Amino acid sequence: MHPNTMMLVTAALLAPCGAFAAQQRPADLVLLHGRIVTEDSTQPVAQALAVSGDTVVAVGTDAEIRRYAGRKTRVIDLRGAMAMPGFIESHGHFLGLGESKMQLDLTKAAS
């Protein structure tokens, strides 16, 4: 991966490291060796993060986050790339889409 590549990480909630560690369950995803934008003013940038389900459970240094990796954890080496919280937006105009479903479609009617 090119160092300037930006990765988006979908995350619902940032939780303290200790809360997840008490669960004794490996993370689903671990990102290492990156520049993680946390959107947290007390720690605006981190080196690594761990994700379980749809929740970022820990951010910190590579050494701190490696302990969240288990046998089935997907581990990605960012190689210095930036990762930041992001959301996938389908760009649907929901009112327009809903209103279109309320209209009768006769385009395939035989008569």
Buried (B, 14 or more C-beta within 10 A) or exposed (E): EEEEEEBEBEBEEBBEBEEBBEEEEBBBBBBBEBBBBBEEEEEEEBBBBBBBEEBBBBBBEBEBBBBBBEEEBEBBBBEBBBBBBEEEEEEEEEEEEEEEEEEEEEEEEEE
